[in-house]
């Protein structure tokens, strides 16, 4: 079940998350931009830094591996560096 749903468990709506098909994101106000600059994880600026699709993938992989998302990201970076 975890391989399909990650750590969410069953939910209504589409089974797969939507794919963010954009390179940049817009802010609706300067206050929203300030929230992004202050580190609000729900806001995005540029897809190379982060996007909702990648966040969902990181959560699903972390659930499969039984790790924290940050630990998983470090493991992936280490594996890529090792070649």
Secondary structure as GFF3:
##gff-version 3
##sequence-region A 1 83
A	DSSP	alpha_helix	2	5	.	.	.	ID=ss1
A	DSSP	alpha_helix	30	37	.	.	.	ID=ss2
A	DSSP	alpha_helix	52	65	.	.	.	ID=ss3
A	DSSP	alpha_helix	69	82	.	.	.	ID=ss4
###
